[in-house]
Amino acid sequence: MQDRIYAEPQQRVSQFAFDEAVARVFPDMIRRSVPGYTTIIPMIELISARYAQAGTNLYDLGCSLGASTLAMRHGVKDKACQIIGVDNSEAMLNQCRQYVQEDSASAPVELVLGDIRQQPIENASLVTLNFTLQFLPPADRGPLLASIYAGLQPGGVLLLSEKVCFPEPEQSLQEVLHHDFKRANGYSDLEISQKRNALENVLITESLDTHKERLRQLGFAQVWVWYQCFNFVSMLAVKL
Ligand SMILES: C[S@@+](CC[C@H](N)C(=O)[O-])C[C@H]1O[C@@H](n2cnc3c(N)ncnc32)[C@H](O)[C@@H]1O
């Protein structure tokens, strides 16, 4: 279904939420709004194939409709891994459950309706945060990443995709290109500006340096960017 949530003028734009209306149009919304998303998802399959360790857990935190969860599932093949997808949006998780049932891969998937900040991380070889950490209050990000680090096995990996911010003038230039991307995908200026208002104080970006520095301070031995398109970045952080 086409995303037309912000197509008509709204007197008061309410805060963005992952509710029923968003769940219905989410695949179209994220494909047309996040540069690189359609490349990142199949790469998660390759990254899972490389880093998933037999007999471990793989977590997808903020799994939404399960695009990243299913990419992980197809990547691990028959390595005897348990995949755990977590999301606190009931609307998202209900739809996700259906996609998991219809999917052909065989690795077991458990879906948890809950807050990723309360999710125990144990015996993990891969944890994915694909455009989810940005929705947590900044003060909650370090503790979540610390619990991920503690729950990873040696050689385990965190895949972290985020919208990031830059010092000026790069910030403005990257933003212009992002808006060009949205316009090229059929969003009007009204839709772009109403969505931006809805996301204010909901999606809070940090700089790439802030992300990298925090991951290193938490103990990740190797941290690098494996993908960037405009102000959208995906990193890998390895625990040795
Ligand atoms: C941009 S979407 C993630 C997209 C998804 N990972 C993918 O690759 O298609 C962010 C998701 O994080 C979920 N989320 C945000 N904050 C959360 C929290 N504190 N606990 C659990 N889920 C959360 C939202 O409900 C939403 O489904």
The ligand as an ORCA input file, in Angstrom:
! r2SCAN-3c Opt
* xyz 0 1
  C      12.590      2.097     11.392
  S      11.851      0.770     12.156
  C      13.054     -0.560     11.967
  C      13.068     -1.186     10.616
  C      13.429     -2.654     10.589
  N      14.546     -2.960     11.434
  C      13.711     -3.075      9.165
  O      14.880     -3.333      8.833
  O      12.764     -3.122      8.361
  C      12.002      1.038     13.888
  C      11.242     -0.003     14.702
  O      11.709      0.068     16.044
  C      10.602     -0.121     16.901
  N      10.959      0.479     18.196
  C      11.251      1.768     18.463
  N      11.553      1.918     19.770
  C      11.448      0.682     20.330
  C      11.632      0.183     21.645
  N      12.007      0.979     22.650
  N      11.440     -1.137     21.873
  C      11.056     -1.961     20.855
  N      10.884     -1.539     19.587
  C      11.070     -0.235     19.324
  C       9.433      0.543     16.208
  O       8.183      0.050     16.651
  C       9.730      0.226     14.741
  O       9.042     -0.934     14.320
*
